[in-house]
């Protein structure tokens, strides 16, 4: 019941936004940048693909408003498709659905739901530490704006727990 209520609150308060799962809360930014730190849990069920749940924090800005970055917290679900089997790193594409709370610590406090697609590169720095540069296209949804697509160039640093199914070990 609690999970359903949280989802309803996010959906009820949503009608348009602006950039990645964390997004830039101004309309019509076209291209944004994002720097994030995340914790993710990735479950491999099939060769070349996985399901990922993650949460994190980050900073997003627009290349048109360089002096107005915003900060936020985010949660998301991703479905990943890797180009090379058995590695679960290097290049992959994904579709995602996430939610974020964004603020500039002054007059902007915004909640949004963000579906999108990304092309990522997953570099394994240490066993559970990854660096993921990406290029994405999203359609943020928040209160008060019509949905407007946004391209994002971003960099994620994260702790990743990878778990392979019994058939794939």
N, C-alpha and C positions, 0 to 999 in steps of 0.2 A: 504494500500500500504506500509506504514511504517513497519508494522508487518511482511509482506511478505519479505521485503528487509532485515530485521534483521535475519529472519530465513534462507534466502539464504546465507547471509554472514557467519553465523555459519556453515551451511552445506558445503559451498564452501571451507572454511578454515579447514575442518575436515577430517582426515584420520586415527588417532589412539592416545591413551593416557594411563592413568594408575590408577584409584582407586575408589572412590565413585562418587557422583556428583561433589564434589570437589575431586581432584585426585592428585596423586603423579606423577609429570611430568618426570619420568624416566621409561624406558621400563623394563619389566620383574621383577617387584617387588614382585609378588605373593601374599603377605599378607601385608596390610597397616593398620594404625590406623588413626582415624579421631576424632576431637573434633569440634563441630559446635554450632553456635547460629543461630536460624532461627525464622522467623515469618511466620505462616501458616494460611491459610483459608481452612476449611474442610466443605464440603457440604455432608450431609447424604441424599441419595435418596432412598436407599433400606435397609432393615434390614441386619445388619452385614457388609455393605460395604459403602465406601465413596470415594469421589473425593477430592484431596488436591492439592492446588497450594501453593508453598512456595518459599521464598527467604532467603538467609542468608550468613554468612561468617564463615570461619573455618580454621583449621590447619590440614594438612595431612602429614604423614610421613610413611616411610617403616621400618619394623622391621629389615631390612638388612642395612638401611642407617639412623640409629637413630639420627645422628648429622646433618641431612639435611632436616628438615621439610620445607614445603612450605605453604603459605597462599593463600586464594582465596575467591572469591565471587561466589555465585551460585543461580540458579533458577531452579525449577523443577515442574513437574506434577506427582502425585502419584495416583494410584488406590489401595485402601486399602481393605482388607478383615479381619474383626475381628472374633475371635473364639467364643466370647460370644455376643449374641444379646443385643441390647439396651444400652450397656455400652459405647462403642466407646472409650475404653481404655483397658489396659492390653495387652495381646499378639495379634499381627496381622501380616499378611504377606502383601507385596505390590510389585507391579511392578512400575517402574518409568522411566521417560525420563527427563534428565536435561542438563543444559549447565553451564560451569564454566570458569572463568578466574583465572589462577594460576600464582603465582610469588614467587621467593625466594628473591626479592628486590635487586638482583645482575644481574645475566646473564640469568635468566629464566623468560619468559613471554609467557604463553601458553593458548590457548583457546581450549576447548574440548566439545564434546557432549557425554553424558554418559547414556546408557540404563542399567538397572539392576533389581535385585530382592533383597528383604531384609526380615529378620525375626526381628521384633521389639517388644519391650515392652514399652507401653505408661503409665507412672506414672503421675497422676495428682497431682502436688505440691500445687497449688492454683487454683482458678477458671479457669484462662486462661494461667497458667504457667505449662509446661509439661517437663518431663525428659524422653528421649527415647534412651536407649541403644539398639544397633542393631548389627547384623551380616549380611553382604551383599555380593553379587557376582555381579560384573559389567564387562562391556566390553567397556572401554573408547576409544573414537575415536578422534584423533587429527592429525595434519599435520606431515608427516615424519615417521610414525611408522605403522606397521601392528597391527590391534587390538589384544590385549592379555588380557585374563580374569584375574581379580584380586579379591581376597577376602578382605573384610574390616571389622574390628572390630571398632565400633564407639560409640560415645555418643553425642546426640543432646540435647540441652537445648533450649526451645523455647516458644514463645507466640503463642497460638493456639486459633483461633476463630472457634468454632463448631456451625454449623447451621443445624438443622434438618428440613426436609420437613414437610409440613402440615400433611401428613398421619402418620408420625412417632412421633409427639409430644405427 
